[in-house]
Amino acid sequence: MEALNRLPEALVDYERALSLNPGFTETRNNRGRVLLGLGRADDAIDNFTAGLKINPRDAEAWYQRGRLLLEISRYEEAAADLAQALAIEPGHAEARLASCFAELPVIYKNEAEIPERRAAYEQKLRAFGEDVERGALKSDLIKAIGARPSVPARLSG
C-alpha cells in the first residue's frame, strides 16, 4: 500500500500489525514514514520515540527520527539522533549523509564554535570518499535546507 501511495490504507495495515506485535520495529518504522507522508510529523516523532523505547539499538529508527527532525528544521536534535544511528551502525550511509545535512545549519551558529564545527563538517564530507566533489555536495546540502547560511567573510571562498 505504501509503495502504491495509498498511505491511509497503509497506516491502517501497520496499526493492525502493531496491535498484534507492538515490538516489531520494522513495522513501526514503516508506520512512522507513513505518518510523515500524511503530514503528521508530531505523530511520526512519537511513533519513532515509542519504538526506540522498545529497542534503543534500532539504528534505522534513530535514522528515521533524525531525518524527520531534520525535515522540520530541528537540526541539533536531528544531529544527535543521526549520531546515535551511526554509533550503532557506522556503515549506515543514509545516516552519514543526513548527519551532514543536520550539521550544516549549525556550523556558523556560534562564531566561537566555527573552527571546531567546520572541522567536523569537513571530516564528515571526507568520509564519503574522494570521488565526491566537496563543492557539489555542499551545494546540494545548502539547497536541501532551503537557504544558504550566513558565512563570515573570513571563511567564505
N, C-alpha and C positions, 0 to 999 in steps of 0.2 A: 504493500500500500504506500509506504513512504517513497519508494522509487517511482511510483506512478503519480506522485504529488497528490495523493489522497490523504492528506495529513489528518483531518478529523477522524477518518476511519482507522488510520494507523494508530492514533492516540488511543482509541477505544481498544484496539487489539493489544497494545503494550500495557495498558492499565489492567486488562483482563489477565494477561500473562503475569504481571507483577502481583496481582491478587492471589495467584496460585503459588508464586515463588518470589517473595519480596527481595530476596538476596541475589537474584540473578542480575549481575551488574551490566552485562551486555544489553539486556532489555532495558534497564534503567537508563543507560547511556543513550540508547536509541530514542527512548521516550523524551529525554532532555532535548535532543536535537529536534524532535517534532514540536515540542513546546516552543522552542525558539522560532521554528519555521512558522508557527501560528502567531507569532508576535507576543508570546507570553514569557518574556525574558526573566521576570522575577520567579515565576513558577519553575522555569528551567534551572535557575540557580538553586532553588530549594530542592529540586529533584537531584541534581548532582551532589549537593551537600548531604542529602539523606543517603545517597549511595556511598559516599566517602565515609560516612559514619559506620556503615556496614563493612566496607572494605577499603581502609585507608591506603592500601598498597595498589590500588587500581590506577595505573598511570594514565589510562585513557580517560577516566573520569576527571582526573586533575587537569588533563589537557583540555577536555571539552569545557569544563567550567572556566578555565583560564582563557580559552578562546572566546567564550561568551562574554566574560568580563572585559576582554579587550574590545569586543564589538560595541559595548556600551560605555566605552571610554573610562573604565575603572582600571587604569594602566598598572598602578602599583600592586593591586590585588591580583591582576592578571599575571604580572611578572612572578609573583610569589607562587601562584598555582602552577605555572609553567615550569618554574624551577623545581617544584616538587615532582612533577611528572618526569622531568629529566633526571632527578635523583633516583627515581625508581627504575626508569628505563632510559639510560643515557643515549640509546640509539633511536629514540622517538623523533624522527626527522621533522614531523609537523610541529611538535612542541618546541623543537630547537628554532625553527623559523619563526613561529609565533612569539617566542621569547624575544627575538629581535624586534618584532613589531611593538611589543609591550614596552621594551626598554627605550625606544626612540623618543617618545614624548617627554620622558623624564630626564633625558641626557642633559638638557640645558635648563632644567627647572631651577636648580640652585647653583649659582655660579661657583660657589666654593667646592661643589662636588663634580664640576665639569671634567677635570682631568681623569678622575677615577672612573666616572661613568662612561666617558668616551673610550677609555682603555678597555673597559668591559664590553662595550658595544663592538669595538673593533675586533676584539678576541672572538666574540660570537660570530661575527661575519667571516672571519678566517676559518672558523670551524666548518664552513660549508665547502671548503676546498678551493684550490687555486683556479678551477675552471669557471668560477663565478666572478664576474667583474663587479667589484665593490660599488662603483658608482651607479651601475644599473640597478643593483639590489637596493641600495639606499634610496634611489628614486622611487622604486616600487613600494618601499616601506612608507615613504612620505605620502605617496598617492593613497595608500591603503588607509592611513589615518585621517586623510581628508584635508590636511593643512600642513604647510611647512612650518616647523618650529622656528622660533626666533633664535638665530645663531649669533653669538657675539662676534664682532668683526674680526677679532684676533684668531678665531677658529675657522672662519669660513674660507673657502677656496681650496 
